[in-house]
Amino acid sequence: MIGEGSSSNPIGDAMSCSNSESVIVGIDPGSRITGYGIVKKRRGDVFHIAHGEIKTGRVEPFSSCLQKIFDALYEIIQLYTPDAVSLENIFYGKNVKSLVKLGHVRGVAILAASKHGIPIFEYTPLEVKKAVVGYGRAEKSQIQMMVKAILKLHEQPPVDASDALANAICHANFIKVDPV
């Protein structure tokens, strides 16, 4: 049910967090593909735990897509017991209908984390790109390459999972104090 993904560390390792460690779930919301990425920060270093994509069907009613995304994120958060969820903030766009749908998906992600009592933090795409690539106008391919390098992955994650991992890396390195 969780979706298509990859994991490099055993689940037990992700759950054994002490005070000097934190597990962060990054989410890249999308109505057709929602990316997720889980990292662990330990003594200033960031380690990959898992990543993947929650895919919904093009012909499914939007309400069914939201339910599928919620169920998968709820399960991921329950499985990895993160200390924080990092979510990409909505940025401007030309297509109002797409932005409204994105807002609904963000709401579902926020609800999934809130039901577990996990604090949610938002970062703009500019903040995430600057944190991961060092340049706020970086291309998707540059983000993928840097995520692969930072987390020492053998291959590049899919675009949406890479964006989610970038969100988690951003929060691990620039922890905001005030949750959503």
N, C-alpha and C positions, 0 to 999 in steps of 0.2 A: 504494500500500500504506500510506502514511503516514496517511491519513485525510483527513477534510474539514477544510480550514483556509484561512488567509489569511496573506499575507506582504506586508510593506510595504517591505522592504529586499532588495536582491539578495543571494543566498547568498554571493557572493564577499565582500561587505562584512562578513557575519557571521563569516567565517573569518579575517579579517585583524586579529587581536587583538594589541595590543602590551601592555606591562606595565601601562599606565594604563587598560586596557580589560579587561572580562571579559564573557563570554557566559554567561547563566544559563538553564537550562531549568527551568521550573516545571511540576509535575505535580499534577493533581487526580485521584486514583485513584477509579475506579468500575467495577463489574463489567459494567455495560451501556454506560456512557459514561465514558471517561477523557479528561479535558481536558489539553492541553499548551499551554504558552506560552513563547516564547523572547524574551528581552530582552538588550540590551547596556547595560552600565554604562560610561560614559565621562566622566571628570572630574566625578563627582557627579551627572551626568544619566543618566536611564534612557530607552532608546529601544526601541521595538517592532521585533522582527524578524519573528516569525510566531506564529500560534496556530492551534489546531484541536481537533477531537475525534476520538477513536478509538471508533467505535461497533461494538458486537457485537450479534448477533441474539438475540432472546428465546428462540428454539427451539434455538440452538446448545448443545451440551454445554459445561459450564463450563470443562473442560480446553481446548477449542477457543478459547473466549473468552480465556483466559489466554495461549495461544500467539499469538493475533492481537494482543493488547495488547503482549506482549513484542516481537514482530517489528516492530511499528510504532514503539515507543519506541526499540528498538535502532537502527532506520534513522534516526530523527530525531536521536538522539545522534551517530550516525556522520556525518550530513549537516552538522550545525551545530557540531560539536566544541566543546561548552561547557566552561567552566572549573569549573562546579558544577551540581548538580541540586538543586532545592529541592522537597521533598515534604511534603504535608500529613500530619501525624501523626494517628493514630487517636484519636478522642475517644469518650466513652462513648455508649452507645446502648441502646435497649430490645430490639432484635432481635439476639440473639446470632448467628443464622445469617448475617445481613447483615454483621455485624462480622467474622466469620470469612472471608467472601468478600472483604471489603475488605482484610483482612490478606493474603490470597493475592495480590491485585492489587498491593498495596504491595510485596510480595516480588518480584514480577515486575519492577516498576519499579526496585527497588534492584538486582536482578540485571542488568538491561539497562545501567544506569549503571556498575556494578562491572566488567562485562566490558570496558568501555572505559577503566577506570581513573579514572573521574570521581568526585570526592568527592560524597557525598550528605548533605544537611542537612535536618533536620526542623523544622517549625514547627507549632504548634498553631493551630487555627482562630482562637482568640482573638488570638494574636500577629499573624497575617496580617491580620485585620480592623483591629486597632489600627494596624498599619503603613500600611495603605492608606486606611482611612476615618478613623482617629483614635478609633474607638469599637469596643470588643471585641464588642459585641452587634449589630453592623450587619446589616442585611438583605441578601439576595443582590442586590437591585436597587441598593442603595447601593454595593456593591462594584463592580458593573458600571459604574455612572456614574463612579466615581472612577478605575477602570482606564482607561476611555475618556478621561477628562480628563488623567490623569497621562501616558499614552502618546500623547496627541493623536491619537486614532483618529477616523475619520469616522463610525463607527457602533459601537454596543455589541457586543462579542463575545458568543457564546452563553454561557450560565451556566457550564458546566464549563470552557470555555476561559478565561473571565474569572477564575474561581477559580484556575486554573493560572497565569495572568499575575500575579495578586495574590500568589501564592506566590513567583514570581520577583522581583517588585518588593520584597517583604518581605526576601528574601535580599540583594538589591542594596543595600538601605538599612541592614540590620541584620545584617551578615555574622557568622555564628557561626564559631568557630574549630575546634571539634571535630566532624568528620563522623560519620555513623552507622557 
